[in-house]
Amino acid sequence: MTEPLSTPTANSPSIKIAVIGDIHDAWDEEDPKALAQLGVDLVLFVGDFGNEAVEVVEAVSNLELPYAASFGNHDAWYTATPWGTKNCPYDRSKEDWVQQQLDLLADAHVGYSQRTFPRLDLSVVGGRPFSWGGPDWRCAGFYRDRFGVKDFEESTAQIAKAAAQAPSETIIFLGHNGPSGLGDQAEDPCGKDWKQLGGDFGDPDLRDAIATTRTTGKRVPLVTFGHMHHNLRHTKAVQRKRLCVDEAGTVYLNAACVPRIIKTEQGLQRNFSLVTLQDHQVTDVQLAWVDAGHHIASSETLYSKAAPPTEVIPTLVSSPSE
């Protein structure tokens, strides 16, 4: 029997969400302990666990906290492209590491699907799984064979359908890459930071699905993703813009802090993006580093409802002509 969704109240308790940026093999037995110490209610993984890193995904699948996950381009590194297939380190006639990862996460993988958390009164809807990002439809054979999707239009329909079927009126969108529409400068959340510099490298299908979902009256307080690393390729003088907010109040969070585990003089520290929701709205976002004792060693406030950002982007709208 499906657990009924809770009835929201004016003084509903806050929800703490940990967003795990691109892991790239940087996940160990201390991460679940740190998450438990942080007291989070929900964990979201944006993908890129490693290059089809089945062992990492298996470790993540054992997490005892509520969680949802997306897969990134590296999670199909040896499968989705001709180069990857040519350089595949395993016998593809005997093994399928992409399918193994999908099987391990099962319903926790929300790509083209949704997972509802009744006690939190929210649904997490996944964007296009294994996304490479950008305005061109890539890996056509992979998406056709694995998901029966042939272009951006069909991909948009899959994401929007998952959002429409979600029983909660509050939707968090989770993808590997973010949506188009967040800026076209190299330093923007999904900006192209390699030659030629500049250009919006977001996912058009995710943008259009978000816009479609808004027309149904559902709330979209948070869209979170990774893929485009905070450390830029063309300069070390600044980092990528990690967060922006649109006119509708939706927070767009790029959580791709790579590497997410670093060595300091005080020992290893690991990164988590911590998001607080209150009454179906994001009230606080922190980029936190957690020490070996599982305490926050340092943090940076990326967003606070008490001090709204001076720059607000237009609400995303669909562009079916692309």
FENVENFEN-V642806 format. One line per field, one symbol per residue. burial: # if it has 16 or more other ideal C-beta (glycine too) atoms within 10 Angstrom, else .. A space follows every 50 residues. Layout:
burial=???
This chain:
burial=....#.........#.########.##...##.##..#.########### ####.##.###.#..################..#............##.. ##.##..##########..###############..#.#..##..##.#. .#..#########..#.#.##############.#########....### ##############...#############.#.......#######..## ###########.......#########..#.##########....#.... .##.........#..#.#....
